């Protein structure tokens, strides 16, 4: 089973949407977190070490993750280039995530 971590800034809109979409797959264990200290679920070294694949929404998230968790980062790290322009479960966001992430997962 692949362990997939979705990361955005606040863990309120984009990454929780991705978590909800892909949590129904039996072949995946999915969670989400945010890079900001005041995120709903802040990103931790344990989460980074746990993941097999990490999807970040923006390059800024990738850079923060690589700087803060250099030692723990062994997962494949993929930037989706999805800006913070969507509400939770926005149909356009759902479609973007299904298209971008769906083709990258086994």
PDB file as gemmi writes it, atoms N, CA and C in Angstrom:
CRYST1    1.000    1.000    1.000  90.00  90.00  90.00 P 1                      
ATOM      1  N   UNK A   1       0.842  -1.184   0.000  1.00  0.00           N  
ATOM      2  CA  UNK A   1       0.000   0.000   0.000  1.00  0.00           C  
ATOM      3  C   UNK A   1       0.884   1.244   0.000  1.00  0.00           C  
ATOM      4  N   UNK A   2       0.629   2.144  -0.925  1.00  0.00           N  
ATOM      5  CA  UNK A   2       1.386   3.396  -1.018  1.00  0.00           C  
ATOM      6  C   UNK A   2       0.850   4.400  -0.002  1.00  0.00           C  
ATOM      7  N   UNK A   3       1.782   5.105   0.643  1.00  0.00           N  
ATOM      8  CA  UNK A   3       1.432   6.159   1.594  1.00  0.00           C  
ATOM      9  C   UNK A   3       1.615   7.497   0.891  1.00  0.00           C  
ATOM     10  N   UNK A   4       0.517   8.256   0.776  1.00  0.00           N  
ATOM     11  CA  UNK A   4       0.514   9.497   0.014  1.00  0.00           C  
ATOM     12  C   UNK A   4       0.191  10.671   0.935  1.00  0.00           C  
ATOM     13  N   UNK A   5       1.025  11.695   0.863  1.00  0.00           N  
ATOM     14  CA  UNK A   5       0.848  12.907   1.653  1.00  0.00           C  
ATOM     15  C   UNK A   5       0.610  14.080   0.710  1.00  0.00           C  
ATOM     16  N   UNK A   6      -0.470  14.834   0.963  1.00  0.00           N  
ATOM     17  CA  UNK A   6      -0.770  16.044   0.203  1.00  0.00           C  
ATOM     18  C   UNK A   6      -0.466  17.246   1.084  1.00  0.00           C  
ATOM     19  N   UNK A   7       0.224  18.248   0.502  1.00  0.00           N  
ATOM     20  CA  UNK A   7       0.681  19.400   1.283  1.00  0.00           C  
ATOM     21  C   UNK A   7       0.282  20.709   0.595  1.00  0.00           C  
ATOM     22  N   UNK A   8      -0.289  21.621   1.391  1.00  0.00           N  
ATOM     23  CA  UNK A   8      -0.510  23.003   0.947  1.00  0.00           C  
ATOM     24  C   UNK A   8      -0.071  23.910   2.102  1.00  0.00           C  
ATOM     25  N   UNK A   9      -0.528  25.131   2.155  1.00  0.00           N  
ATOM     26  CA  UNK A   9      -0.077  26.066   3.194  1.00  0.00           C  
ATOM     27  C   UNK A   9      -0.802  25.873   4.522  1.00  0.00           C  
ATOM     28  N   UNK A  10      -2.126  25.980   4.484  1.00  0.00           N  
ATOM     29  CA  UNK A  10      -2.917  25.964   5.715  1.00  0.00           C  
ATOM     30  C   UNK A  10      -3.603  24.635   6.008  1.00  0.00           C  
ATOM     31  N   UNK A  11      -3.584  23.715   5.059  1.00  0.00           N  
ATOM     32  CA  UNK A  11      -4.280  22.440   5.201  1.00  0.00           C  
ATOM     33  C   UNK A  11      -5.771  22.652   5.471  1.00  0.00           C  
ATOM     34  N   UNK A  12      -6.345  23.606   4.720  1.00  0.00           N  
ATOM     35  CA  UNK A  12      -7.771  23.887   4.890  1.00  0.00           C  
ATOM     36  C   UNK A  12      -8.575  23.676   3.610  1.00  0.00           C  
ATOM     37  N   UNK A  13      -7.951  23.831   2.438  1.00  0.00           N  
ATOM     38  CA  UNK A  13      -8.707  23.778   1.184  1.00  0.00           C  
ATOM     39  C   UNK A  13      -8.159  22.752   0.204  1.00  0.00           C  
ATOM     40  N   UNK A  14      -6.972  22.999  -0.335  1.00  0.00           N  
ATOM     41  CA  UNK A  14      -6.447  22.145  -1.400  1.00  0.00           C  
ATOM     42  C   UNK A  14      -6.037  20.757  -0.927  1.00  0.00           C  
ATOM     43  N   UNK A  15      -5.165  20.676   0.063  1.00  0.00           N  
ATOM     44  CA  UNK A  15      -4.698  19.345   0.476  1.00  0.00           C  
ATOM     45  C   UNK A  15      -5.805  18.507   1.133  1.00  0.00           C  
ATOM     46  N   UNK A  16      -6.719  19.087   1.940  1.00  0.00           N  
ATOM     47  CA  UNK A  16      -7.820  18.260   2.441  1.00  0.00           C  
ATOM     48  C   UNK A  16      -8.760  17.786   1.328  1.00  0.00           C  
ATOM     49  N   UNK A  17      -8.921  18.592   0.285  1.00  0.00           N  
ATOM     50  CA  UNK A  17      -9.722  18.151  -0.859  1.00  0.00           C  
ATOM     51  C   UNK A  17      -9.059  16.939  -1.509  1.00  0.00           C  
ATOM     52  N   UNK A  18      -7.753  17.027  -1.734  1.00  0.00           N  
ATOM     53  CA  UNK A  18      -7.019  15.900  -2.325  1.00  0.00           C  
ATOM     54  C   UNK A  18      -7.113  14.668  -1.430  1.00  0.00           C  
ATOM     55  N   UNK A  19      -6.958  14.865  -0.147  1.00  0.00           N  
ATOM     56  CA  UNK A  19      -7.053  13.738   0.792  1.00  0.00           C  
ATOM     57  C   UNK A  19      -8.417  13.070   0.679  1.00  0.00           C  
ATOM     58  N   UNK A  20      -9.471  13.854   0.655  1.00  0.00           N  
ATOM     59  CA  UNK A  20     -10.815  13.292   0.570  1.00  0.00           C  
ATOM     60  C   UNK A  20     -11.030  12.530  -0.740  1.00  0.00           C  
ATOM     61  N   UNK A  21     -10.565  13.087  -1.843  1.00  0.00           N  
ATOM     62  CA  UNK A  21     -10.742  12.447  -3.156  1.00  0.00           C  
ATOM     63  C   UNK A  21     -10.055  11.087  -3.207  1.00  0.00           C  
ATOM     64  N   UNK A  22      -8.813  11.021  -2.755  1.00  0.00           N  
ATOM     65  CA  UNK A  22      -8.014   9.806  -2.933  1.00  0.00           C  
ATOM     66  C   UNK A  22      -8.083   8.839  -1.750  1.00  0.00           C  
ATOM     67  N   UNK A  23      -8.754   9.235  -0.668  1.00  0.00           N  
ATOM     68  CA  UNK A  23      -8.858   8.354   0.503  1.00  0.00           C  
ATOM     69  C   UNK A  23      -9.754   7.151   0.249  1.00  0.00           C  
ATOM     70  N   UNK A  24     -10.534   7.174  -0.816  1.00  0.00           N  
ATOM     71  CA  UNK A  24     -11.430   6.058  -1.113  1.00  0.00           C  
ATOM     72  C   UNK A  24     -10.714   4.910  -1.829  1.00  0.00           C  
ATOM     73  N   UNK A  25      -9.500   5.144  -2.277  1.00  0.00           N  
ATOM     74  CA  UNK A  25      -8.755   4.092  -2.985  1.00  0.00           C  
ATOM     75  C   UNK A  25      -8.191   3.079  -1.996  1.00  0.00           C  
ATOM     76  N   UNK A  26      -8.468   1.817  -2.253  1.00  0.00           N  
ATOM     77  CA  UNK A  26      -8.037   0.743  -1.351  1.00  0.00           C  
ATOM     78  C   UNK A  26      -6.528   0.532  -1.360  1.00  0.00           C  
ATOM     79  N   UNK A  27      -5.858   0.959  -2.437  1.00  0.00           N  
ATOM     80  CA  UNK A  27      -4.414   0.734  -2.556  1.00  0.00           C  
ATOM     81  C   UNK A  27      -3.582   1.887  -1.995  1.00  0.00           C  
ATOM     82  N   UNK A  28      -4.256   2.883  -1.404  1.00  0.00           N  
ATOM     83  CA  UNK A  28      -3.548   4.059  -0.886  1.00  0.00           C  
ATOM     84  C   UNK A  28      -3.900   4.316   0.571  1.00  0.00           C  
ATOM     85  N   UNK A  29      -2.908   4.773   1.310  1.00  0.00           N  
ATOM     86  CA  UNK A  29      -3.121   5.347   2.634  1.00  0.00           C  
ATOM     87  C   UNK A  29      -2.819   6.830   2.461  1.00  0.00           C  
ATOM     88  N   UNK A  30      -3.776   7.695   2.770  1.00  0.00           N  
ATOM     89  CA  UNK A  30      -3.680   9.108   2.399  1.00  0.00           C  
ATOM     90  C   UNK A  30      -3.871  10.005   3.615  1.00  0.00           C  
ATOM     91  N   UNK A  31      -3.077  11.081   3.663  1.00  0.00           N  
ATOM     92  CA  UNK A  31      -3.280  12.120   4.665  1.00  0.00           C  
ATOM     93  C   UNK A  31      -2.841  13.447   4.066  1.00  0.00           C  
ATOM     94  N   UNK A  32      -3.042  14.532   4.823  1.00  0.00           N  
ATOM     95  CA  UNK A  32      -2.647  15.857   4.339  1.00  0.00           C  
ATOM     96  C   UNK A  32      -2.142  16.710   5.494  1.00  0.00           C  
ATOM     97  N   UNK A  33      -1.392  17.756   5.121  1.00  0.00           N  
ATOM     98  CA  UNK A  33      -0.820  18.655   6.123  1.00  0.00           C  
ATOM     99  C   UNK A  33      -0.510  19.995   5.459  1.00  0.00           C  
ATOM    100  N   UNK A  34      -0.174  20.983   6.290  1.00  0.00           N  
ATOM    101  CA  UNK A  34       0.167  22.307   5.788  1.00  0.00           C  
ATOM    102  C   UNK A  34       1.548  22.739   6.235  1.00  0.00           C  
ATOM    103  N   UNK A  35       2.196  23.548   5.410  1.00  0.00           N  
ATOM    104  CA  UNK A  35       3.555  24.002   5.716  1.00  0.00           C  
ATOM    105  C   UNK A  35       3.584  25.110   6.769  1.00  0.00           C  
ATOM    106  N   UNK A  36       2.485  25.837   6.925  1.00  0.00           N  
ATOM    107  CA  UNK A  36       2.460  26.931   7.908  1.00  0.00           C  
ATOM    108  C   UNK A  36       2.299  26.388   9.316  1.00  0.00           C  
ATOM    109  N   UNK A  37       2.884  27.084  10.270  1.00  0.00           N  
ATOM    110  CA  UNK A  37       2.825  26.645  11.667  1.00  0.00           C  
ATOM    111  C   UNK A  37       1.401  26.641  12.212  1.00  0.00           C  
ATOM    112  N   UNK A  38       0.525  27.499  11.664  1.00  0.00           N  
ATOM    113  CA  UNK A  38      -0.865  27.559  12.125  1.00  0.00           C  
ATOM    114  C   UNK A  38      -1.815  26.741  11.244  1.00  0.00           C  
ATOM    115  N   UNK A  39      -1.272  25.811  10.479  1.00  0.00           N  
ATOM    116  CA  UNK A  39      -2.096  24.947   9.619  1.00  0.00           C  
ATOM    117  C   UNK A  39      -3.001  24.067  10.476  1.00  0.00           C  
ATOM    118  N   UNK A  40      -4.100  23.607   9.892  1.00  0.00           N  
ATOM    119  CA  UNK A  40      -5.004  22.682  10.597  1.00  0.00           C  
ATOM    120  C   UNK A  40      -4.225  21.477  11.109  1.00  0.00           C  
ATOM    121  N   UNK A  41      -3.448  20.863  10.233  1.00  0.00           N  
ATOM    122  CA  UNK A  41      -2.511  19.797  10.598  1.00  0.00           C  
ATOM    123  C   UNK A  41      -1.142  20.232  10.091  1.00  0.00           C  
ATOM    124  N   UNK A  42      -0.281  20.726  10.983  1.00  0.00           N  
ATOM    125  CA  UNK A  42       1.040  21.177  10.539  1.00  0.00           C  
ATOM    126  C   UNK A  42       1.916  20.013  10.065  1.00  0.00           C  
ATOM    127  N   UNK A  43       2.701  20.270   9.056  1.00  0.00           N  
ATOM    128  CA  UNK A  43       3.627  19.280   8.520  1.00  0.00           C  
ATOM    129  C   UNK A  43       4.702  18.969   9.557  1.00  0.00           C  
ATOM    130  N   UNK A  44       4.967  17.676   9.757  1.00  0.00           N  
ATOM    131  CA  UNK A  44       5.964  17.252  10.746  1.00  0.00           C  
ATOM    132  C   UNK A  44       6.994  16.338  10.086  1.00  0.00           C  
ATOM    133  N   UNK A  45       8.108  16.169  10.764  1.00  0.00           N  
ATOM    134  CA  UNK A  45       9.143  15.253  10.298  1.00  0.00           C  
ATOM    135  C   UNK A  45       8.600  13.829  10.201  1.00  0.00           C  
ATOM    136  N   UNK A  46       7.729  13.457  11.134  1.00  0.00           N  
ATOM    137  CA  UNK A  46       7.151  12.115  11.133  1.00  0.00           C  
ATOM    138  C   UNK A  46       6.290  11.867   9.892  1.00  0.00           C  
ATOM    139  N   UNK A  47       5.498  12.864   9.513  1.00  0.00           N  
ATOM    140  CA  UNK A  47       4.670  12.725   8.310  1.00  0.00           C  
ATOM    141  C   UNK A  47       5.526  12.620   7.053  1.00  0.00           C  
ATOM    142  N   UNK A  48       6.572  13.435   6.985  1.00  0.00           N  
ATOM    143  CA  UNK A  48       7.466  13.398   5.818  1.00  0.00           C  
ATOM    144  C   UNK A  48       8.149  12.030   5.726  1.00  0.00           C  
ATOM    145  N   UNK A  49       8.618  11.506   6.844  1.00  0.00           N  
ATOM    146  CA  UNK A  49       9.285  10.205   6.857  1.00  0.00           C  
ATOM    147  C   UNK A  49       8.307   9.073   6.541  1.00  0.00           C  
ATOM    148  N   UNK A  50       7.049   9.232   6.909  1.00  0.00           N  
ATOM    149  CA  UNK A  50       6.019   8.210   6.687  1.00  0.00           C  
ATOM    150  C   UNK A  50       5.697   8.022   5.205  1.00  0.00           C  
ATOM    151  N   UNK A  51       5.705   9.100   4.441  1.00  0.00           N  
ATOM    152  CA  UNK A  51       5.179   9.099   3.067  1.00  0.00           C  
ATOM    153  C   UNK A  51       6.092   8.412   2.056  1.00  0.00           C  
ATOM    154  N   UNK A  52       5.449   7.746   1.083  1.00  0.00           N  
ATOM    155  CA  UNK A  52       6.144   7.214  -0.088  1.00  0.00           C  
ATOM    156  C   UNK A  52       6.132   8.242  -1.223  1.00  0.00           C  
ATOM    157  N   UNK A  53       5.036   8.986  -1.304  1.00  0.00           N  
ATOM    158  CA  UNK A  53       4.875  10.032  -2.317  1.00  0.00           C  
ATOM    159  C   UNK A  53       4.309  11.267  -1.624  1.00  0.00           C  
ATOM    160  N   UNK A  54       4.910  12.428  -1.912  1.00  0.00           N  
ATOM    161  CA  UNK A  54       4.406  13.684  -1.378  1.00  0.00           C  
ATOM    162  C   UNK A  54       4.041  14.590  -2.547  1.00  0.00           C  
ATOM    163  N   UNK A  55       2.780  15.022  -2.563  1.00  0.00           N  
ATOM    164  CA  UNK A  55       2.317  15.984  -3.557  1.00  0.00           C  
ATOM    165  C   UNK A  55       2.187  17.333  -2.881  1.00  0.00           C  
ATOM    166  N   UNK A  56       2.915  18.329  -3.397  1.00  0.00           N  
ATOM    167  CA  UNK A  56       2.777  19.695  -2.899  1.00  0.00           C  
ATOM    168  C   UNK A  56       2.007  20.498  -3.946  1.00  0.00           C  
ATOM    169  N   UNK A  57       1.303  21.520  -3.484  1.00  0.00           N  
ATOM    170  CA  UNK A  57       0.469  22.300  -4.397  1.00  0.00           C  
ATOM    171  C   UNK A  57       1.266  23.360  -5.158  1.00  0.00           C  
ATOM    172  N   UNK A  58       2.319  23.903  -4.541  1.00  0.00           N  
ATOM    173  CA  UNK A  58       3.094  24.982  -5.163  1.00  0.00           C  
ATOM    174  C   UNK A  58       4.589  24.762  -4.930  1.00  0.00           C  
ATOM    175  N   UNK A  59       5.394  25.415  -5.754  1.00  0.00           N  
ATOM    176  CA  UNK A  59       6.859  25.321  -5.623  1.00  0.00           C  
ATOM    177  C   UNK A  59       7.319  25.797  -4.251  1.00  0.00           C  
ATOM    178  N   UNK A  60       6.655  26.810  -3.706  1.00  0.00           N  
ATOM    179  CA  UNK A  60       6.998  27.325  -2.378  1.00  0.00           C  
ATOM    180  C   UNK A  60       6.878  26.226  -1.320  1.00  0.00           C  
ATOM    181  N   UNK A  61       5.861  25.380  -1.441  1.00  0.00           N  
ATOM    182  CA  UNK A  61       5.698  24.277  -0.492  1.00  0.00           C  
ATOM    183  C   UNK A  61       6.841  23.272  -0.630  1.00  0.00           C  
ATOM    184  N   UNK A  62       7.215  22.977  -1.869  1.00  0.00           N  
ATOM    185  CA  UNK A  62       8.339  22.061  -2.114  1.00  0.00           C  
ATOM    186  C   UNK A  62       9.613  22.618  -1.485  1.00  0.00           C  
ATOM    187  N   UNK A  63       9.882  23.906  -1.691  1.00  0.00           N  
ATOM    188  CA  UNK A  63      11.086  24.524  -1.150  1.00  0.00           C  
ATOM    189  C   UNK A  63      11.108  24.493   0.372  1.00  0.00           C  
ATOM    190  N   UNK A  64       9.979  24.815   1.005  1.00  0.00           N  
ATOM    191  CA  UNK A  64       9.898  24.780   2.471  1.00  0.00           C  
ATOM    192  C   UNK A  64      10.133  23.367   2.990  1.00  0.00           C  
ATOM    193  N   UNK A  65       9.488  22.405   2.356  1.00  0.00           N  
ATOM    194  CA  UNK A  65       9.621  21.020   2.769  1.00  0.00           C  
ATOM    195  C   UNK A  65      11.072  20.556   2.649  1.00  0.00           C  
ATOM    196  N   UNK A  66      11.715  20.851   1.526  1.00  0.00           N  
ATOM    197  CA  UNK A  66      13.099  20.430   1.316  1.00  0.00           C  
ATOM    198  C   UNK A  66      14.045  21.092   2.318  1.00  0.00           C  
ATOM    199  N   UNK A  67      13.795  22.346   2.659  1.00  0.00           N  
ATOM    200  CA  UNK A  67      14.641  23.049   3.637  1.00  0.00           C  
ATOM    201  C   UNK A  67      14.444  22.504   5.047  1.00  0.00           C  
ATOM    202  N   UNK A  68      13.209  22.346   5.457  1.00  0.00           N  
ATOM    203  CA  UNK A  68      12.904  21.993   6.849  1.00  0.00           C  
ATOM    204  C   UNK A  68      13.064  20.509   7.165  1.00  0.00           C  
ATOM    205  N   UNK A  69      12.912  19.650   6.162  1.00  0.00           N  
ATOM    206  CA  UNK A  69      12.890  18.207   6.428  1.00  0.00           C  
ATOM    207  C   UNK A  69      13.860  17.438   5.539  1.00  0.00           C  
ATOM    208  N   UNK A  70      15.018  18.004   5.353  1.00  0.00           N  
ATOM    209  CA  UNK A  70      16.035  17.405   4.473  1.00  0.00           C  
ATOM    210  C   UNK A  70      16.356  15.963   4.876  1.00  0.00           C  
ATOM    211  N   UNK A  71      16.549  15.722   6.170  1.00  0.00           N  
ATOM    212  CA  UNK A  71      16.929  14.396   6.663  1.00  0.00           C  
ATOM    213  C   UNK A  71      15.827  13.360   6.475  1.00  0.00           C  
ATOM    214  N   UNK A  72      14.589  13.773   6.686  1.00  0.00           N  
ATOM    215  CA  UNK A  72      13.466  12.837   6.657  1.00  0.00           C  
ATOM    216  C   UNK A  72      12.924  12.578   5.250  1.00  0.00           C  
ATOM    217  N   UNK A  73      13.271  13.417   4.306  1.00  0.00           N  
ATOM    218  CA  UNK A  73      12.686  13.350   2.963  1.00  0.00           C  
ATOM    219  C   UNK A  73      13.322  12.240   2.127  1.00  0.00           C  
ATOM    220  N   UNK A  74      12.577  11.135   1.997  1.00  0.00           N  
ATOM    221  CA  UNK A  74      13.010  10.036   1.142  1.00  0.00           C  
ATOM    222  C   UNK A  74      11.959   9.739   0.076  1.00  0.00           C  
ATOM    223  N   UNK A  75      10.821  10.370   0.221  1.00  0.00           N  
ATOM    224  CA  UNK A  75       9.691  10.123  -0.681  1.00  0.00           C  
ATOM    225  C   UNK A  75       9.890  10.832  -2.014  1.00  0.00           C  
ATOM    226  N   UNK A  76       9.175  10.335  -3.005  1.00  0.00           N  
ATOM    227  CA  UNK A  76       9.092  11.037  -4.284  1.00  0.00           C  
ATOM    228  C   UNK A  76       8.297  12.317  -4.028  1.00  0.00           C  
ATOM    229  N   UNK A  77       8.826  13.451  -4.478  1.00  0.00           N  
ATOM    230  CA  UNK A  77       8.223  14.763  -4.220  1.00  0.00           C  
ATOM    231  C   UNK A  77       7.761  15.366  -5.539  1.00  0.00           C  
ATOM    232  N   UNK A  78       6.465  15.653  -5.628  1.00  0.00           N  
ATOM    233  CA  UNK A  78       5.882  16.134  -6.884  1.00  0.00           C  
ATOM    234  C   UNK A  78       5.118  17.429  -6.639  1.00  0.00           C  
ATOM    235  N   UNK A  79       5.426  18.444  -7.442  1.00  0.00           N  
ATOM    236  CA  UNK A  79       4.717  19.721  -7.370  1.00  0.00           C  
ATOM    237  C   UNK A  79       3.597  19.732  -8.405  1.00  0.00           C  
ATOM    238  N   UNK A  80       2.387  20.004  -7.953  1.00  0.00           N  
ATOM    239  CA  UNK A  80       1.214  20.000  -8.827  1.00  0.00           C  
ATOM    240  C   UNK A  80       0.927  21.355  -9.481  1.00  0.00           C  
ATOM    241  N   UNK A  81       1.556  22.416  -8.998  1.00  0.00           N  
ATOM    242  CA  UNK A  81       1.323  23.767  -9.526  1.00  0.00           C  
ATOM    243  C   UNK A  81      -0.160  24.136  -9.518  1.00  0.00           C  
ATOM    244  N   UNK A  82      -0.780  23.988  -8.356  1.00  0.00           N  
ATOM    245  CA  UNK A  82      -2.182  24.377  -8.179  1.00  0.00           C  
ATOM    246  C   UNK A  82      -2.212  25.534  -7.176  1.00  0.00           C  
ATOM    247  N   UNK A  83      -2.562  26.713  -7.662  1.00  0.00           N  
ATOM    248  CA  UNK A  83      -2.589  27.908  -6.819  1.00  0.00           C  
ATOM    249  C   UNK A  83      -3.761  27.886  -5.843  1.00  0.00           C  
ATOM    250  N   UNK A  84      -3.699  28.746  -4.852  1.00  0.00           N  
ATOM    251  CA  UNK A  84      -4.702  28.822  -3.797  1.00  0.00           C  
ATOM    252  C   UNK A  84      -5.903  29.651  -4.265  1.00  0.00           C  
ATOM    253  N   UNK A  85      -6.588  29.164  -5.290  1.00  0.00           N  
ATOM    254  CA  UNK A  85      -7.715  29.883  -5.894  1.00  0.00           C  
ATOM    255  C   UNK A  85      -9.037  29.147  -5.725  1.00  0.00           C  
ATOM    256  N   UNK A  86      -9.103  28.127  -4.886  1.00  0.00           N  
ATOM    257  CA  UNK A  86     -10.268  27.257  -4.833  1.00  0.00           C  
ATOM    258  C   UNK A  86     -10.756  27.060  -3.404  1.00  0.00           C  
ATOM    259  N   UNK A  87     -12.036  26.792  -3.282  1.00  0.00           N  
ATOM    260  CA  UNK A  87     -12.631  26.434  -2.003  1.00  0.00           C  
ATOM    261  C   UNK A  87     -12.521  24.913  -1.822  1.00  0.00           C  
ATOM    262  N   UNK A  88     -12.770  24.444  -0.614  1.00  0.00           N  
ATOM    263  CA  UNK A  88     -12.760  23.016  -0.318  1.00  0.00           C  
ATOM    264  C   UNK A  88     -13.774  22.304  -1.213  1.00  0.00           C  
ATOM    265  N   UNK A  89     -13.333  21.252  -1.888  1.00  0.00           N  
ATOM    266  CA  UNK A  89     -14.143  20.416  -2.776  1.00  0.00           C  
ATOM    267  C   UNK A  89     -14.738  21.190  -3.964  1.00  0.00           C  
ATOM    268  N   UNK A  90     -14.132  22.296  -4.338  1.00  0.00           N  
ATOM    269  CA  UNK A  90     -14.538  23.026  -5.545  1.00  0.00           C  
ATOM    270  C   UNK A  90     -14.462  22.060  -6.726  1.00  0.00           C  
ATOM    271  N   UNK A  91     -15.502  21.962  -7.547  1.00  0.00           N  
ATOM    272  CA  UNK A  91     -15.485  21.012  -8.666  1.00  0.00           C  
ATOM    273  C   UNK A  91     -14.293  21.197  -9.616  1.00  0.00           C  
ATOM    274  N   UNK A  92     -13.853  22.428  -9.822  1.00  0.00           N  
ATOM    275  CA  UNK A  92     -12.691  22.668 -10.689  1.00  0.00           C  
ATOM    276  C   UNK A  92     -11.427  22.113 -10.024  1.00  0.00           C  
ATOM    277  N   UNK A  93     -11.290  22.325  -8.723  1.00  0.00           N  
ATOM    278  CA  UNK A  93     -10.148  21.783  -7.979  1.00  0.00           C  
ATOM    279  C   UNK A  93     -10.172  20.251  -8.004  1.00  0.00           C  
ATOM    280  N   UNK A  94     -11.328  19.674  -7.787  1.00  0.00           N  
ATOM    281  CA  UNK A  94     -11.462  18.211  -7.808  1.00  0.00           C  
ATOM    282  C   UNK A  94     -11.010  17.673  -9.162  1.00  0.00           C  
ATOM    283  N   UNK A  95     -11.454  18.289 -10.230  1.00  0.00           N  
ATOM    284  CA  UNK A  95     -11.083  17.858 -11.584  1.00  0.00           C  
ATOM    285  C   UNK A  95      -9.573  17.988 -11.813  1.00  0.00           C  
ATOM    286  N   UNK A  96      -9.006  19.119 -11.404  1.00  0.00           N  
ATOM    287  CA  UNK A  96      -7.553  19.324 -11.525  1.00  0.00           C  
ATOM    288  C   UNK A  96      -6.783  18.231 -10.794  1.00  0.00           C  
ATOM    289  N   UNK A  97      -7.170  17.972  -9.561  1.00  0.00           N  
ATOM    290  CA  UNK A  97      -6.484  16.961  -8.753  1.00  0.00           C  
ATOM    291  C   UNK A  97      -6.626  15.567  -9.355  1.00  0.00           C  
ATOM    292  N   UNK A  98      -7.829  15.217  -9.782  1.00  0.00           N  
ATOM    293  CA  UNK A  98      -8.036  13.898 -10.384  1.00  0.00           C  
ATOM    294  C   UNK A  98      -7.167  13.728 -11.626  1.00  0.00           C  
ATOM    295  N   UNK A  99      -7.073  14.770 -12.445  1.00  0.00           N  
ATOM    296  CA  UNK A  99      -6.271  14.690 -13.665  1.00  0.00           C  
ATOM    297  C   UNK A  99      -4.776  14.655 -13.378  1.00  0.00           C  
ATOM    298  N   UNK A 100      -4.307  15.563 -12.522  1.00  0.00           N  
ATOM    299  CA  UNK A 100      -2.861  15.672 -12.275  1.00  0.00           C  
ATOM    300  C   UNK A 100      -2.329  14.525 -11.425  1.00  0.00           C  
ATOM    301  N   UNK A 101      -3.045  14.197 -10.362  1.00  0.00           N  
ATOM    302  CA  UNK A 101      -2.583  13.163  -9.434  1.00  0.00           C  
ATOM    303  C   UNK A 101      -2.893  11.773  -9.977  1.00  0.00           C  
ATOM    304  N   UNK A 102      -4.078  11.618 -10.538  1.00  0.00           N  
ATOM    305  CA  UNK A 102      -4.518  10.315 -11.019  1.00  0.00           C  
ATOM    306  C   UNK A 102      -3.550   9.663 -11.987  1.00  0.00           C  
ATOM    307  N   UNK A 103      -2.949  10.447 -12.860  1.00  0.00           N  
ATOM    308  CA  UNK A 103      -2.030   9.858 -13.834  1.00  0.00           C  
ATOM    309  C   UNK A 103      -0.657   9.536 -13.239  1.00  0.00           C  
ATOM    310  N   UNK A 104      -0.377  10.050 -12.053  1.00  0.00           N  
ATOM    311  CA  UNK A 104       0.930   9.824 -11.420  1.00  0.00           C  
ATOM    312  C   UNK A 104       0.927   8.706 -10.384  1.00  0.00           C  
ATOM    313  N   UNK A 105      -0.266   8.257 -10.003  1.00  0.00           N  
ATOM    314  CA  UNK A 105      -0.363   7.177  -9.026  1.00  0.00           C  
ATOM    315  C   UNK A 105      -0.480   5.835  -9.735  1.00  0.00           C  
ATOM    316  N   UNK A 106       0.025   4.795  -9.099  1.00  0.00           N  
ATOM    317  CA  UNK A 106      -0.045   3.457  -9.726  1.00  0.00           C  
ATOM    318  C   UNK A 106      -1.484   2.989  -9.911  1.00  0.00           C  
TER     319      UNK A 106                                                      
END                                                                             
